[in-house]
Amino acid sequence: MASSKHSEEEILKLGKKLIQELKLEYSVNTLARWLVHYLAELIDNIENCSSPKRKKQLQKECCELILKLWSNKEFLPITKPLENLQPILEILEIFKERDYLISPRWLEYRPLPRDNAWANFIYIVKSNTENIFNKSIEIHLNSDLMFKDEQWLNEHKEFLTKEERELLTQLDIMIAMKGSSSLDSDKVKTTSIEERFNHIFNDLEELIEEQKKELLRLKESVRQTLSKKSNDKK
């Protein structure tokens, strides 16, 4: 056994996966071409070896090589697990950096009436910011994007870190919940890339414009209040 943590069968399966990934860079990367030939030859020798003793030796050598390659996967010319999801991970990381509440907890259960310009402004900003965040997530999070990383989860989860497995599961749940999304996924699929681009950014511009208009209303309201107070003192 090449590793007490993984079976030889799992490791050889990972080796075949690495060959598939390396083939994507086969024509443009010398290292990828060499590794594809070398790994494929090793695995082929194992599968065609008739001597149990020799086969066991070849399996041990091949598994050790595969594990060594995997431990240095950052330097391999392949798409790493979760690499396709990097944009969305960076977006989520921004929100983790400011993970705290700025309002009293009791306000969550006892909302106050919004009967002033400042409260209306804050409400619009909060609501639209949440929509902007959701749309930004929706742009990046889709089943096509997840498919390649789900293959890692379904076929080679033993080689993913605990954090990678948990993240893929959470993102999969988010995709399943997109039925209530503000984006019409069926409509989006039938439109061109340019139409989708315009649709998404028009929505974002409208949300930001609404915030700007509410800011101007707030500014005018405060100006009128100050003017009234000034006149009352005269």
trRosetta pair geometry for C-beta under 8 A, 3 or more apart (Angstrom, degrees):
i j d omega theta_ij theta_ji phi_ij phi_ji
1 4 6.8 85 121 -83 131 47
1 7 7.3 -70 -137 -135 105 49
1 8 6.3 -128 -128 -41 60 98
1 60 8.0 46 72 -104 7 88
2 6 7.7 -27 79 80 93 92
2 8 5.9 106 9 -96 102 84
2 11 6.0 -54 62 23 134 173
2 59 7.3 -132 -37 138 113 78
2 60 5.5 164 -79 -140 89 55
2 63 3.2 -158 -14 109 165 131
2 64 5.3 -144 -149 -56 117 66
2 67 6.5 -178 141 -14 122 135
3 6 4.7 27 82 45 129 82
3 11 6.7 131 20 -65 120 136
3 63 6.9 -138 -7 155 93 121
3 67 6.1 143 -53 -90 132 152
5 158 7.7 155 145 173 91 108
6 10 4.7 -119 -174 83 99 128
6 11 5.3 113 122 -56 125 92
6 14 8.0 -7 176 -9 153 138
6 67 7.7 172 50 -93 134 114
6 158 5.7 125 -107 138 101 134
6 159 7.2 27 -91 -73 145 86
7 10 4.7 98 57 5 80 101
7 11 7.0 -149 95 -4 43 87
8 11 5.6 -56 -146 39 35 112
8 12 6.1 34 157 -18 69 106
8 59 5.2 27 -164 171 141 121
8 60 7.9 -58 -109 -78 126 48
8 63 5.4 -81 -128 -77 80 145
9 12 6.0 -55 -145 38 27 107
9 13 6.4 30 153 -21 62 108
10 13 5.6 -56 -150 35 30 114
10 14 6.5 34 150 -20 64 103
10 156 7.7 129 -172 -128 90 69
10 158 5.7 -13 -174 56 145 151
10 159 7.8 171 157 -40 110 101
11 14 5.5 -51 -153 34 34 114
11 15 6.5 41 146 -24 64 101
11 63 4.3 59 114 -137 150 95
11 66 5.2 134 173 85 94 138
11 67 6.3 -37 -138 -55 124 92
12 15 5.2 -45 -151 29 38 119
12 16 6.8 40 151 -18 64 98
12 43 6.4 129 -157 -122 99 106
12 46 7.3 -120 -122 91 136 160
12 59 7.3 -52 -64 -141 124 89
12 62 6.9 41 -100 118 89 125
12 63 6.8 -57 -56 -85 74 86
12 66 7.2 -162 -91 -26 36 166
13 16 5.8 -49 -154 33 35 110
13 17 6.7 38 146 -19 63 103
13 155 7.1 -140 153 169 123 97
13 156 7.1 -168 114 -89 105 92
14 17 5.4 -53 -152 35 37 116
14 18 6.5 41 149 -22 67 101
14 66 5.9 121 91 168 104 128
14 70 6.5 -1 152 -77 138 137
14 156 5.5 105 -99 -128 88 125
14 159 5.8 95 -108 -38 139 156
15 18 5.6 -50 -150 32 33 113
15 19 6.7 38 149 -22 63 100
15 39 5.7 -167 -177 -170 101 117
15 42 7.8 -90 179 85 148 117
15 43 6.0 170 116 -71 132 126
15 62 6.7 -1 -91 162 166 103
15 63 7.9 -103 -42 -102 130 48
15 66 4.2 -77 -78 -106 100 134
16 19 5.5 -47 -152 30 36 116
16 20 6.7 41 149 -20 64 100
16 43 6.7 116 -73 -134 84 168
17 20 5.6 -50 -154 32 36 114
17 21 6.5 31 151 -15 66 105
17 155 7.0 151 -84 116 136 128
17 156 6.0 -57 -8 -52 171 144
18 21 5.7 -55 -147 39 34 109
18 22 6.0 34 155 -20 68 108
18 35 7.6 -82 143 149 110 122
18 39 6.6 -117 92 -157 112 171
18 66 6.9 -177 11 -141 147 90
18 69 6.4 67 -150 119 162 139
18 70 7.5 -110 -73 -75 134 82
18 76 7.5 -57 -152 178 107 159
18 78 6.7 -81 -146 -75 69 162
19 22 5.8 -56 -143 39 28 110
19 23 6.4 38 155 -30 63 103
19 35 7.9 -156 -104 127 62 87
19 36 5.6 103 -147 -132 79 72
19 39 5.3 -152 -78 98 101 129
19 40 5.7 105 -130 -68 140 88
19 43 7.8 -81 -40 10 146 147
20 23 5.8 -52 -154 24 28 115
20 24 7.6 36 148 -26 57 95
21 24 6.0 -44 -169 14 40 114
21 25 8.0 12 146 4 63 99
21 76 8.0 61 111 133 124 124
21 78 3.8 47 141 -145 125 118
21 79 6.1 -135 -149 37 111 75
22 25 6.1 -68 -164 47 46 97
22 26 6.7 83 135 -71 69 77
22 32 4.5 176 -171 -155 87 87
22 35 5.3 -120 -143 89 158 115
22 36 4.8 -167 109 -68 124 92
22 39 7.7 120 28 29 153 140
22 76 7.4 -73 -88 176 96 111
22 77 6.9 83 -128 78 72 87
22 78 5.9 -53 -70 -78 59 106
23 26 4.7 -3 -153 -41 47 123
23 32 7.5 173 -72 165 19 113
23 36 5.8 103 -75 -114 72 139
24 78 7.4 100 48 -129 114 67
24 79 7.2 -12 71 -7 155 104
25 28 5.9 -85 -168 60 67 89
25 29 4.1 4 151 17 109 132
25 32 4.0 -174 94 -69 102 168
25 77 4.4 -133 110 134 172 118
25 78 7.1 -118 -1 -82 128 51
26 29 7.2 -64 -100 48 8 84
26 32 5.5 -126 -90 123 39 117
26 33 5.6 94 -158 -86 66 73
26 36 6.0 7 -108 -19 102 161
28 32 7.8 31 67 38 60 137
29 32 3.8 67 89 8 114 114
29 33 6.7 174 92 -14 61 81
29 77 4.6 -156 -169 117 168 172
30 33 5.7 -54 -151 34 34 112
30 34 6.4 30 154 -17 67 106
31 34 5.8 -57 -149 38 31 109
31 35 6.2 27 157 -16 67 110
31 76 8.0 -152 129 -141 125 58
31 77 6.0 128 78 0 112 123
32 35 5.9 -59 -144 40 28 108
32 36 6.2 33 157 -24 64 107
32 77 4.8 -80 -61 73 109 127
32 78 7.9 140 -111 -62 108 76
33 36 5.9 -55 -149 32 27 113
33 37 6.6 22 157 -13 62 107
34 37 6.1 -60 -152 39 29 107
34 38 6.0 22 156 -16 67 114
35 38 5.7 -58 -138 42 30 109
35 39 5.8 23 166 -13 68 111
35 69 7.5 118 -149 -126 129 141
35 76 7.7 60 -77 -141 179 104
36 39 6.4 -59 -139 42 20 102
36 40 5.9 17 163 -15 60 117
37 40 6.0 -63 -142 41 21 109
37 41 6.1 22 160 -21 62 111
38 41 5.9 -58 -149 34 25 110
38 42 6.5 25 154 -19 62 107
39 42 5.7 -56 -150 34 32 112
39 43 6.3 24 157 -12 67 108
39 62 7.8 105 -145 -153 66 97
39 65 7.5 -165 -103 117 83 127
39 66 7.4 93 -132 -87 113 88
40 43 6.0 -58 -146 41 29 106
40 44 6.0 31 155 -21 65 111
41 44 5.7 -56 -143 38 28 112
41 45 6.3 34 156 -23 63 105
42 45 5.8 -55 -152 31 28 112
42 46 6.7 29 151 -19 62 104
42 58 7.0 176 -169 -177 78 97
42 61 7.4 -130 -151 104 122 100
42 62 4.5 154 154 -107 124 109
42 65 7.0 -86 -148 53 177 149
43 46 5.6 -51 -153 32 36 114
43 47 6.4 29 153 -15 67 107
43 62 6.4 128 -74 -159 61 149
44 47 5.9 -57 -145 40 32 108
44 48 6.1 6 162 1 67 115
45 48 6.3 -73 -141 51 24 95
45 49 6.0 43 157 -51 65 104
45 58 5.6 -136 112 -155 108 148
46 49 5.8 -44 -145 6 26 118
46 55 6.1 96 -152 -152 66 79
46 58 4.8 -169 -89 116 81 123
46 59 5.6 99 -132 -74 128 73
46 62 6.1 -64 -49 -2 135 157
49 54 5.4 -142 -172 102 129 104
49 55 4.1 168 97 -85 129 87
49 58 6.0 166 -37 21 159 149
50 55 7.8 -169 57 -48 10 117
51 54 3.7 56 85 20 119 111
51 55 6.1 175 85 -18 58 85
52 55 5.6 -56 -141 37 26 115
52 56 6.4 30 159 -22 63 104
53 56 6.0 -54 -152 31 28 110
53 57 6.7 26 150 -17 61 106
54 57 5.6 -55 -152 36 35 113
54 58 6.3 34 151 -19 68 106
55 58 5.7 -54 -147 37 31 110
55 59 6.3 35 153 -22 65 105
56 59 5.6 -51 -147 34 31 114
56 60 6.5 34 153 -21 63 104
57 60 5.8 -54 -152 33 31 112
57 61 6.5 26 153 -14 65 107
58 61 5.8 -57 -148 39 32 109
58 62 6.0 28 157 -17 68 111
59 62 5.8 -58 -141 41 27 108
59 63 5.9 26 161 -19 65 111
60 63 6.0 -57 -143 37 24 108
60 64 6.4 25 157 -20 61 108
61 64 5.9 -57 -151 34 27 111
61 65 6.6 26 153 -18 62 107
62 65 5.7 -57 -153 35 32 111
62 66 6.3 31 152 -19 67 106
63 66 5.6 -52 -144 36 33 112
63 67 6.3 31 157 -16 66 106
64 67 6.0 -55 -147 39 28 109
64 68 6.3 30 153 -20 63 108
65 68 5.7 -57 -149 36 30 112
65 69 6.3 31 153 -19 66 105
66 69 5.7 -53 -149 36 31 111
66 70 6.2 30 152 -20 65 107
67 70 5.5 -52 -144 37 32 113
67 71 6.3 34 155 -21 65 104
68 71 5.8 -52 -147 34 30 110
68 72 6.7 3 158 7 62 109
69 72 6.2 -79 -153 54 29 92
69 73 6.9 67 145 -78 65 69
69 76 6.5 63 -178 -74 92 136
70 73 5.4 -1 -156 -50 40 110
70 159 6.3 -80 -167 -160 144 130
72 75 5.1 -31 163 34 94 112
72 76 6.9 112 112 -35 77 92
73 76 5.1 -49 -150 20 49 120
73 78 7.0 -62 -164 57 91 118
73 80 5.9 118 139 -113 115 104
74 80 7.0 14 -99 -82 52 148
79 83 5.1 -147 -171 58 74 138
79 84 6.8 29 -177 -44 126 92
79 148 7.1 -16 115 156 141 143
80 83 4.4 106 58 -44 77 118
81 149 6.2 100 -159 -135 68 84
81 152 4.5 149 -113 -173 108 170
81 160 5.8 -144 161 -107 169 102
81 164 5.8 47 127 -167 129 143
82 85 4.9 -62 -161 46 67 113
82 86 7.1 104 141 -60 77 67
82 89 7.1 59 171 -48 112 143
82 149 5.7 78 -78 -128 47 131
82 152 8.0 -91 -30 58 67 155
82 164 5.8 -124 -32 -137 135 101
82 167 6.9 38 -111 95 135 136
82 168 7.3 -114 -83 -67 98 97
83 86 5.9 -11 -167 -32 42 112
84 145 5.6 -175 143 -167 119 82
84 148 5.9 90 -1 64 152 127
84 149 6.1 -138 49 -41 112 109
85 88 5.3 -56 -172 47 76 108
85 89 5.6 83 129 -30 88 103
85 140 7.8 101 -145 157 60 112
85 145 6.8 115 -84 153 73 112
85 146 7.6 51 -78 -97 115 63
85 149 6.1 3 -24 -46 120 161
85 167 7.9 152 115 140 154 121
85 171 6.9 -50 -137 -110 144 171
86 89 5.5 -58 -143 37 33 114
86 90 6.4 35 160 -22 67 103
87 90 5.9 -58 -154 32 30 110
87 91 6.7 29 151 -18 64 104
87 140 5.1 -147 100 -127 115 138
88 91 5.4 -49 -151 33 39 114
88 92 6.4 37 153 -16 68 104
88 137 6.5 76 -139 -138 105 67
88 140 4.1 176 -68 119 99 138
88 141 5.7 92 -110 -64 152 87
88 171 7.5 95 115 -122 146 128
89 92 5.8 -55 -147 40 32 109
89 93 6.2 40 151 -28 64 106
89 167 7.7 19 -104 -169 107 144
90 93 5.5 -49 -146 29 32 117
90 94 7.1 44 152 -28 60 94
91 94 6.0 -47 -164 18 34 114
91 95 7.6 23 147 -8 62 101
91 133 8.0 148 171 -152 115 77
91 136 6.0 -179 -143 133 147 119
91 137 6.6 -172 114 -86 147 71
91 140 7.0 170 4 22 143 154
92 95 6.0 -58 -161 37 42 107
92 96 6.5 44 145 -23 70 105
92 137 8.0 71 -66 -106 87 107
93 96 5.4 -52 -149 33 39 116
93 97 6.7 49 152 -31 66 98
94 97 5.9 -50 -161 20 32 115
94 98 7.7 -8 156 13 61 99
95 98 6.7 -76 -156 52 38 84
95 99 6.9 74 145 -76 67 82
95 133 7.5 71 -73 -143 132 134
96 99 5.4 -13 -154 -41 42 121
101 105 7.0 68 115 -76 167 70
103 107 4.9 -64 151 48 118 147
103 108 7.8 133 101 -47 114 78
104 107 5.1 108 71 -13 81 100
105 108 5.9 -41 -175 13 52 114
105 109 7.9 23 144 2 70 101
106 109 6.0 -65 -161 45 51 99
106 110 5.6 -9 157 29 85 112
107 110 6.4 -81 -124 66 30 72
107 111 6.6 65 -180 -100 71 48
107 112 7.0 -47 -135 -9 95 94
112 119 7.8 -108 98 -129 105 142
114 119 4.0 -165 -143 133 83 125
114 120 5.8 124 160 -70 117 61
114 123 5.7 10 -128 -40 160 144
115 119 7.0 29 33 51 33 144
116 119 4.9 89 60 10 79 104
116 120 7.1 -149 95 -6 39 89
117 120 5.7 -56 -148 37 33 112
117 121 6.2 35 155 -22 66 106
117 217 6.7 -153 -147 126 110 89
117 218 4.8 147 157 -119 111 70
117 221 3.9 168 -75 88 164 163
117 222 7.0 -140 86 -45 147 76
118 121 5.7 -55 -149 35 31 113
118 122 6.3 28 155 -16 66 106
118 218 6.6 91 -87 -141 48 119
119 122 5.9 -55 -146 39 31 109
119 123 6.2 34 153 -23 64 107
120 123 5.6 -55 -148 34 30 114
120 124 6.4 29 155 -18 65 105
120 214 6.7 -144 128 -158 93 115
120 217 7.8 -55 101 101 130 128
120 218 7.5 -170 75 -78 97 98
121 124 6.0 -56 -151 35 29 108
121 125 6.3 26 154 -16 65 109
121 214 5.1 157 -117 146 69 108
121 215 6.4 91 -141 -89 119 51
121 217 7.6 -171 -79 75 97 95
121 218 4.4 15 -67 -66 140 141
122 125 5.7 -56 -145 39 31 111
122 126 6.1 31 157 -19 66 109
123 126 5.9 -57 -146 38 27 110
123 127 6.1 21 159 -15 65 112
124 127 6.0 -59 -141 41 26 107
124 128 5.9 15 165 -9 65 115
124 210 6.3 -139 -174 135 120 100
124 211 5.9 167 130 -104 108 63
124 214 4.4 156 62 -41 162 174
125 128 6.3 -62 -138 44 22 103
125 129 5.9 25 161 -23 62 113
125 211 5.5 83 -97 -132 69 112
125 214 7.4 -143 -45 85 77 139
126 129 5.9 -57 -144 34 23 111
126 130 6.6 24 156 -18 60 106
127 130 5.9 -58 -157 33 29 111
127 131 6.6 25 149 -16 64 106
128 131 5.4 -52 -148 37 38 113
128 132 6.2 42 151 -22 68 102
128 207 4.4 156 -161 -173 106 97
128 208 7.4 158 157 -72 134 35
128 210 6.0 -178 -90 77 146 117
128 211 5.4 -138 69 -57 156 106
129 132 5.5 -49 -145 35 33 113
129 133 6.3 37 152 -20 64 104
130 133 5.6 -53 -150 35 31 114
130 134 6.3 31 153 -19 65 106
131 134 5.7 -53 -145 37 32 111
131 135 6.2 29 157 -17 66 107
131 182 6.9 24 -147 -6 96 163
131 207 5.5 -156 90 -118 123 144
132 135 5.9 -56 -145 38 28 108
132 136 6.3 31 154 -21 63 107
132 204 6.1 83 -125 -132 89 85
132 207 5.5 -176 -65 111 94 151
132 208 7.4 72 -89 -59 134 83
133 136 5.7 -58 -150 35 28 112
133 137 6.5 28 153 -18 64 105
134 137 5.7 -56 -151 36 31 111
134 138 6.2 32 152 -21 66 107
134 181 7.5 180 163 -138 113 79
134 182 6.8 89 113 13 129 115
135 138 5.4 -52 -144 36 34 114
135 139 6.5 45 154 -30 64 98
135 182 6.8 -52 -79 66 91 123
135 183 7.2 123 -124 -49 78 110
135 200 6.6 154 175 -156 114 87
135 203 6.1 -169 -127 109 156 129
135 204 6.3 -160 101 -75 148 90
135 207 8.0 -172 9 -8 145 153
136 139 5.8 -44 -153 22 31 116
136 140 7.2 10 156 -1 60 106
137 140 6.4 -75 -159 46 32 97
137 141 5.3 -1 162 2 75 124
137 174 7.5 -90 161 170 129 138
138 141 6.1 -65 -118 51 26 93
138 142 7.9 63 -179 -64 55 84
138 178 6.9 127 -120 -133 97 118
138 181 5.8 121 -111 -153 135 131
138 182 7.7 -127 -27 51 164 81
138 183 5.2 157 160 1 150 138
139 200 6.0 84 -95 -152 112 149
140 145 7.0 60 168 -75 58 179
141 145 6.8 -123 -140 61 28 137
141 146 7.5 36 -162 -48 68 110
141 171 6.5 -146 -135 -163 115 98
141 174 6.1 -48 177 113 154 122
141 175 6.1 -145 159 -80 103 84
141 178 7.6 -173 110 -74 111 134
142 145 5.0 93 60 8 76 103
142 146 7.1 -153 95 -4 38 93
142 175 7.2 112 -143 -123 21 112
143 146 5.6 -60 -142 42 35 110
143 147 6.4 56 156 -50 67 91
143 175 5.8 119 -73 -171 74 141
144 147 5.9 -34 -154 -2 30 118
145 148 7.7 -63 178 25 34 97
145 149 7.8 5 142 8 64 113
146 149 5.8 -75 -159 51 49 103
146 150 5.4 51 148 -30 85 109
146 168 7.6 130 -155 -152 98 84
146 171 6.4 -176 -109 124 121 116
146 172 6.5 135 -172 -91 148 73
146 175 6.2 -73 -14 -50 158 155
147 150 5.7 -58 -145 34 26 111
147 151 6.8 36 153 -28 61 98
148 151 5.8 -46 -162 19 34 116
148 152 7.5 34 144 -15 60 96
149 152 5.5 -42 -162 28 46 114
149 153 6.7 44 143 -17 68 102
149 168 5.8 -154 139 -116 112 116
150 153 5.2 -52 -149 38 43 114
150 154 5.9 34 155 -15 74 108
150 168 6.6 156 -93 -176 59 121
150 172 6.9 98 -98 -89 114 120
151 154 6.0 -57 -136 43 28 103
151 155 5.6 -10 175 14 66 119
151 156 7.9 29 134 16 67 97
152 155 6.8 -73 -126 53 16 86
152 156 5.3 -56 -156 59 58 103
152 157 7.2 109 139 -77 63 54
152 159 8.0 -97 -170 73 93 99
152 160 6.1 102 147 -65 109 124
152 164 8.0 -58 122 151 131 126
152 168 7.7 -146 78 -89 101 160
153 156 7.9 -20 -40 59 8 61
153 157 5.1 39 -162 -85 46 101
153 160 6.7 -17 -98 -5 60 160
153 165 6.4 128 -128 -126 95 70
153 168 4.7 -160 -72 122 139 156
153 169 7.5 159 -150 -57 147 72
154 157 7.1 63 -49 -37 7 106
156 159 4.9 -30 164 33 98 113
156 160 6.9 110 113 -28 79 91
157 160 5.3 -52 -151 27 49 115
157 165 5.7 73 -159 -107 103 116
160 164 4.1 -121 -179 89 106 127
160 165 5.1 131 104 -55 125 84
160 168 7.7 -24 175 -1 162 136
161 164 4.6 98 53 4 79 102
161 165 7.1 -146 92 -4 42 85
162 165 5.9 -56 -150 37 32 110
162 166 6.3 28 155 -16 66 109
163 166 5.9 -57 -145 39 30 109
163 167 6.2 30 157 -21 65 109
164 167 5.8 -56 -145 36 28 111
164 168 6.4 27 158 -17 63 107
165 168 6.1 -57 -149 36 28 109
165 169 6.5 27 154 -18 63 109
166 169 5.7 -58 -151 37 31 112
166 170 6.3 30 154 -19 66 108
167 170 5.7 -56 -147 37 31 110
167 171 6.2 27 157 -16 66 107
168 171 5.9 -55 -143 39 30 108
168 172 6.2 36 154 -24 63 106
169 172 5.7 -54 -150 33 29 115
169 173 6.7 31 151 -20 62 103
170 173 5.7 -53 -155 32 34 112
170 174 6.6 36 148 -21 65 103
171 174 5.3 -48 -150 32 38 116
171 175 6.6 42 150 -21 65 99
172 175 5.7 -49 -153 32 34 112
172 176 6.6 35 149 -19 64 104
173 176 5.6 -54 -151 35 35 113
173 177 6.4 29 152 -17 66 109
174 177 5.8 -61 -149 39 31 109
174 178 7.1 54 148 -49 61 91
175 178 5.6 -33 -162 -8 38 120
176 179 7.7 -18 160 -16 47 99
177 180 6.7 -35 167 28 74 100
178 181 4.3 2 -170 -34 74 126
178 183 7.8 -26 -176 58 107 101
178 185 6.8 79 133 -53 119 136
181 185 6.8 71 65 -41 134 101
182 203 7.8 142 125 -162 125 148
183 188 5.9 13 170 -41 108 140
183 200 7.9 3 -106 -98 122 87
184 187 3.8 32 109 22 119 118
184 188 6.2 156 87 -21 64 86
185 188 5.5 -54 -143 36 32 114
185 189 6.4 37 158 -26 65 103
186 189 6.0 -52 -153 28 29 113
186 190 7.0 15 155 -10 61 108
187 190 6.2 -68 -157 39 33 104
187 191 6.6 29 152 -25 68 111
188 191 5.9 -62 -150 29 33 111
188 196 5.6 75 -157 -114 87 107
188 199 7.3 -148 -107 81 87 153
191 195 3.9 -114 175 92 116 130
191 196 5.2 146 96 -54 117 80
191 199 7.0 58 110 -15 168 141
192 195 4.6 96 52 7 77 102
192 196 7.0 -141 94 -4 40 86
193 196 5.8 -56 -149 38 31 111
193 197 6.2 37 151 -24 65 106
194 197 5.5 -51 -148 34 31 116
194 198 6.4 28 155 -16 65 105
195 198 5.8 -55 -147 39 31 108
195 199 6.1 34 154 -23 65 108
196 199 5.6 -53 -143 35 30 114
196 200 6.3 26 161 -16 65 108
197 200 6.3 -62 -150 37 24 105
197 201 6.3 2 164 0 62 114
198 201 6.4 -69 -141 48 25 97
198 202 5.8 31 161 -26 66 112
199 202 6.0 -56 -145 33 22 112
199 203 6.7 22 156 -18 59 106
200 203 5.9 -59 -159 33 29 111
200 204 6.6 23 150 -15 65 107
201 204 5.3 -48 -143 38 42 113
201 205 6.1 45 155 -22 68 103
202 205 5.7 -54 -146 37 30 111
202 206 6.4 33 154 -22 64 105
203 206 5.8 -55 -150 33 30 112
203 207 6.6 29 154 -18 63 105
204 207 5.8 -55 -151 35 32 111
204 208 6.4 26 154 -13 66 107
205 208 5.8 -58 -147 41 32 107
205 209 5.9 34 154 -22 67 109
206 209 5.6 -54 -141 38 29 113
206 210 6.4 35 156 -24 63 103
207 210 5.8 -50 -151 29 29 112
207 211 6.9 30 150 -17 60 103
208 211 5.7 -53 -156 34 36 113
208 212 6.5 37 147 -20 66 104
209 212 5.5 -52 -149 35 36 114
209 213 6.4 37 152 -20 67 102
210 213 5.7 -51 -147 35 33 111
210 214 6.4 31 154 -17 64 106
211 214 5.8 -56 -148 38 31 110
211 215 6.4 37 151 -23 64 105
212 215 5.5 -52 -151 32 32 115
212 216 6.6 32 151 -18 64 102
213 216 5.7 -53 -152 35 34 111
213 217 6.5 35 150 -18 65 103
214 217 5.5 -49 -148 35 36 113
214 218 6.3 40 150 -21 65 103
215 218 5.6 -52 -149 36 32 113
215 219 6.3 36 150 -22 64 104
216 219 5.4 -49 -146 34 33 115
216 220 6.4 32 154 -17 64 104
217 220 5.8 -55 -148 38 31 109
217 221 6.2 34 152 -22 65 107
218 221 5.6 -54 -146 35 31 113
218 222 6.3 28 157 -16 66 105
219 222 6.0 -56 -148 38 28 107
219 223 6.3 30 152 -21 63 108
220 223 5.5 -53 -146 36 32 115
220 224 6.3 32 156 -19 65 105
221 224 5.9 -55 -149 36 29 109
221 225 6.4 30 152 -19 63 107
222 225 5.6 -54 -148 36 33 113
222 226 6.3 31 155 -16 66 106
223 226 5.9 -57 -149 38 29 108
223 227 6.2 29 153 -20 64 109
224 227 5.5 -54 -144 38 31 113
224 228 6.2 34 155 -22 65 105
225 228 5.8 -53 -148 34 29 111
225 229 6.5 27 154 -16 63 106
226 229 5.8 -54 -148 37 32 110
226 230 6.3 34 153 -21 65 107
227 230 5.6 -55 -149 35 31 113
227 231 6.4 28 153 -17 65 106
228 231 5.8 -56 -148 37 31 109
228 232 6.3 34 153 -24 65 106
229 232 5.6 -52 -146 32 32 114
229 233 6.7 32 155 -22 62 104
230 233 6.0 -58 -158 29 31 110
230 234 7.2 35 147 -28 61 102
231 234 5.7 -49 -158 20 40 116
